[in-house]
Amino acid sequence: MRTRALLYIVLGFLILALLLAGDLIAHSYKALEGFSFELFRAILQGVALSWLARGVYTLFFRTSSVSRAGDDNAAILWPVRLVRRSAFVLFGALISSFLPLLFTISFARHVPGTFGTVISIDIIGAVWLLVSVGVALSFWQLIFIRQHTRSARRRFAIWGSALGIFSLFSFLIQTSVVPSNTITVASLSALGLLVGVAALNLGYRLPWIPYVTKTGKRRLLAFSALNVGLSVCLLVGYTGAPIASELFGYYAVYWRMAAGGLFGTIGVYFGLVFFSALFSLSSSDLVERKSAEVKSLVKLTRFSSDVLSSELLLDLPKLAEQITALACEATGADCAWLELQSNNFPGRSTQVEEAMIRSYVRIDELSAERIMSTAEGFPEAGKSISSPRAELGETRKAFLLRKAMPGKGLMMPTGGPVDIAELHSLVAVPLIRRDEVRGGLYVAKRREDGFDDDDLTVLTAFSDVASLALETARLLADSIEKQKFDGELRAARAMQKSLLPEHFPEVPGFDIDAVSIPAYDVGGDYYDFSVMWDGAPIIVIGDVSGKGISASLYMAETKGVVQALAPLMSNMPELLEGTNSALLRNSPSHTSLRRSFVTLGLIAFHPNDGIKYCRAGHTPLLIVRASGEYEFLQPKGMAVGLMRQTLFNQMLDERTIQVGEGDILVLFSDGITDARSSDGEEYGYIRLAEIVAMHRAEANARRVTLAVLDHVSQFTSSGTFGDDATLVVMKCVKSPEKKEIVWGESDY
């Protein structure tokens, strides 16, 4: 590839050399001047620049991407580095605009007896065009950061077409092919306005800015402002300066306006970057906190996976310490503690203290016990609840306690153990196992406004994963000690089942039903419901490679990551990209777990954009029409956690689905279609489609689900599945209308 790139560069310079030879001849004979010659030269210059651009891109730009970043911080700061590099490139372009001062140039139309003038003009003009190519390549790389390749290419093509037409029309006016009058000048202005609109279209969406840290955004403000100033100077230098006008008029009439349009577009783009970074600067703390929360969830599940995959006996106290530390880190709390009862929830009893597993971070045991048992330090809370521990046991829900600060602006000491009097906000989250509250996770801050509703939501999801990790660890330890592994795994299955949604969302026009049946006591399949950034409900189905405990842990990790990222994403490809990145960044060192991956299928019900489907290596979506016809929709997509980010992003494809009343959408895992009869024959896609089509007139989705399960059970004779089986049926009972979708209190 490097050899081919060098060949491209050599070919480009050969064409420019031929142009120099042509200029030596052409400008010695007046008969070779005019529009035809200038057009021919512009075409050759365009060919030379394209070859040079391909070679330079392959050598210096294609191998430099986010996927090669060594860690998370490098990936986040990568756009800032590109903006900084653009500043150096633009500064170099500005320096090159002073090259004519190094030459003695006569801008006479004819060469006065020597070829030195044409040679110097061609050299300077070629350098100016090559610098413009470098600027364009730097700009090209910025446009595609965290953008869908197809959409970004389309917007870039629109801008390039508008700039090409504008430059061509300007070229025709300058060569007098088109007369310069009021109409042509107005037309040229309209084309310039079109280029400006296309430039705004290139930079109206900058999805990478919210991910940049506060320090990175401050650098963005400085470098983007500098780039705007440099772009304006280059725009004036290339299009308004007299020396540039004469030079381009002699060497590159067509490319003069093209270069000016490029620098103007870059100025507009970095202006948008400046204001986007400025307006999002205030939300940087929130974005960084959300990122820390996702990382903590991944660390928790990875930690428990690594421990369970080892041959050593599980250390439950150590696991509890890790969970407590991660909870404190995820919320930025000043202290945290955890208690877990392996038998019954203790309430106020002190007879089962030996069975308690406790962990403390920056708080002593006595202070934590006083808060849990009496709500000491929170007098306002004491009037309405007997104690935080009792409140968790009775309500089974997370809650938030606050008390007023003694004075505004009071600075509390930081670091080291905290005192009860210093704490002014507390969040308590129950740890549930077998539908019973077996303990609690507590985090506290010195600030009165230290927690909000988002913290409550994240900690609730955190406690689900923590409960599963602690429960699975306890089950494995008990199986070693008491030889009751099979019986205890059924409890883990109940815990895993509790992670599945208890209620289905109320999506206007649809009746939805779902079921997941693990092949063993615990499995790697799951389905879930969430809401995206624009409020659109989203249904997710997943299938982890493998079966059993490791698959269930990977499933819990994937669920936590998807739940944490979905409200921050505007579309499903972005959600899948973020999930893949999060899972890959924390890939465990254990060989068997490193090979794990998960396939995902997602359906989003957008209120205005319709129903959309996206998959990451999952089985296709079955669509059964009211007429009985059916089809399998299978857009591109690779499994999550299998391939690196660049290749994964390129394979994603999102499809829009048109449905009408009576149509049925079915998401399923391969445990359904891979079920085998006693003769070894697979159930297959066709049988699934036919049984759904046969029951398409059923009144609700639940009956269709039961019909499919009954048919598979009869087909296998044994009534069991060889793999985890999951089925989600969505029956359209009324044609969807474009209106706001509201989730009720009884929904997920």
Stockholm file with secondary structure:
# STOCKHOLM 1.0

chainA/1-748         MRTRALLYIVLGFLILALLLAGDLIAHSYKALEGFSFELFRAILQGVALSWLARGVYTLFFRTSSVSRAGDDNAAILWPVRLVRRSAFVLFGALISSFLPLLFTISFARHVPGTFGTVISIDIIGAVWLLVSVGVALSFWQLIFIRQHTRSARRRFAIWGSALGIFSLFSFLIQTSVVPSNTITVASLSALGLLVGVAALNLGYRLPWIPYVTKTGKRRLLAFSALNVGLSVCLLVGYTGAPIASELFGYYAVYWRMAAGGLFGTIGVYFGLVFFSALFSLSSSDLVERKSAEVKSLVKLTRFSSDVLSSELLLDLPKLAEQITALACEATGADCAWLELQSNNFPGRSTQVEEAMIRSYVRIDELSAERIMSTAEGFPEAGKSISSPRAELGETRKAFLLRKAMPGKGLMMPTGGPVDIAELHSLVAVPLIRRDEVRGGLYVAKRREDGFDDDDLTVLTAFSDVASLALETARLLADSIEKQKFDGELRAARAMQKSLLPEHFPEVPGFDIDAVSIPAYDVGGDYYDFSVMWDGAPIIVIGDVSGKGISASLYMAETKGVVQALAPLMSNMPELLEGTNSALLRNSPSHTSLRRSFVTLGLIAFHPNDGIKYCRAGHTPLLIVRASGEYEFLQPKGMAVGLMRQTLFNQMLDERTIQVGEGDILVLFSDGITDARSSDGEEYGYIRLAEIVAMHRAEANARRVTLAVLDHVSQFTSSGTFGDDATLVVMKCVKSPEKKEIVWGESDY
#=GR chainA/1-748 SS CHHHHHHHHHHHHHHHHHHHHHHHHHTTCGGGCSHHHHHHHHHHHHHHHHHHHHHHIIIIITTCCGGGCSSHHHHHHHHHHHHHHHHHHHHHHHHHTTGGGGSCCCCCSSCCSCSHHHHHHHHHHHHHHHHHHHHHHHHHHHHTTTSCHHHHHHHHHHHHHHHHHHHHHHHHHHTTSSCCSHHHHHHHHHHHHHHHHHHHHHHSCCTTGGGSCHHHHHHHHHHHHHHHHHHHHHHHHHHTSHHHHHHHHHHCHHHHHHHHHHHHHHHHHHHHHHHHHHHHGGGHHHHHHHHHHHHHHHHHHHHHHHHHHSSSCCCHHHHHHHHHHHHHHHHTCSEEEEEEESSSCCTTCCTTGGGEEEEEESSCHHHHHHHHHHCTTCHHHHTTCSCHHHHHHHHCSCEEEECCCSSTTCCCCCSSCCCGGGCCEEEEEEEEETTEEEEEEEEEESSTTCCCHHHHHHHHHHHHHHHHHHHHHHHHHHHHHHSCHHHHHHHHHHHHHHHSCSSCCCCTTEEEEEEEECSSSSCSEEEEEEECTTSCEEEEEEEESSCHHHHHHHHHHHHHHHHHHGGGCSSHHHHHHHHHHHHHHTCCSSHHHHTCCEEEEEEEEETTTEEEEEEEBCCCEEEECTTSCEEEECCCCCCBTTSCHHHHHHHCCEEEECCCTTCEEEEECHHHHTCBCTTSCBCHHHHHHHHHHHTTTSSSHHHHHHHHHHHHHHHHSSCCCSSCEEEEEEEESSCCCSSCCCCCTTCC
#=GC SS_cons         CHHHHHHHHHHHHHHHHHHHHHHHHHTTCGGGCSHHHHHHHHHHHHHHHHHHHHHHIIIIITTCCGGGCSSHHHHHHHHHHHHHHHHHHHHHHHHHTTGGGGSCCCCCSSCCSCSHHHHHHHHHHHHHHHHHHHHHHHHHHHHTTTSCHHHHHHHHHHHHHHHHHHHHHHHHHHTTSSCCSHHHHHHHHHHHHHHHHHHHHHHSCCTTGGGSCHHHHHHHHHHHHHHHHHHHHHHHHHHTSHHHHHHHHHHCHHHHHHHHHHHHHHHHHHHHHHHHHHHHGGGHHHHHHHHHHHHHHHHHHHHHHHHHHSSSCCCHHHHHHHHHHHHHHHHTCSEEEEEEESSSCCTTCCTTGGGEEEEEESSCHHHHHHHHHHCTTCHHHHTTCSCHHHHHHHHCSCEEEECCCSSTTCCCCCSSCCCGGGCCEEEEEEEEETTEEEEEEEEEESSTTCCCHHHHHHHHHHHHHHHHHHHHHHHHHHHHHHSCHHHHHHHHHHHHHHHSCSSCCCCTTEEEEEEEECSSSSCSEEEEEEECTTSCEEEEEEEESSCHHHHHHHHHHHHHHHHHHGGGCSSHHHHHHHHHHHHHHTCCSSHHHHTCCEEEEEEEEETTTEEEEEEEBCCCEEEECTTSCEEEECCCCCCBTTSCHHHHHHHCCEEEECCCTTCEEEEECHHHHTCBCTTSCBCHHHHHHHHHHHTTTSSSHHHHHHHHHHHHHHHHSSCCCSSCEEEEEEEESSCCCSSCCCCCTTCC
//
